[in-house]
Amino acid sequence: MIGPLDHYRTLGVPASASPDELRDAYRGLARRLHPDRVADPAARRSAADRMAKVNEAWRVLGRSGPSGRLCPGPANHRSPPLRPR
């Protein structure tokens, strides 16, 4: 299992990084490592694997709020059930 410190390492930022630093690191890596930017098929496969790790790190760390817990988002939102009329 990958821990949060590994995700910080994947993005290349310290564990004390601010949300802006996390976002900037993710965007920079995404720009540089995206498989569509690589012409060689072997290198493209490697870039896709690396990009998957970067996306996972962003998925975990990018939605963390100041309290360190995941912030509620659209996937966690549930509307109250409708009452029949």
Helices and strands as residue ranges (DSSP letters): H 4-11, H 19-33, G 35-37, H 41-61, G 74-76
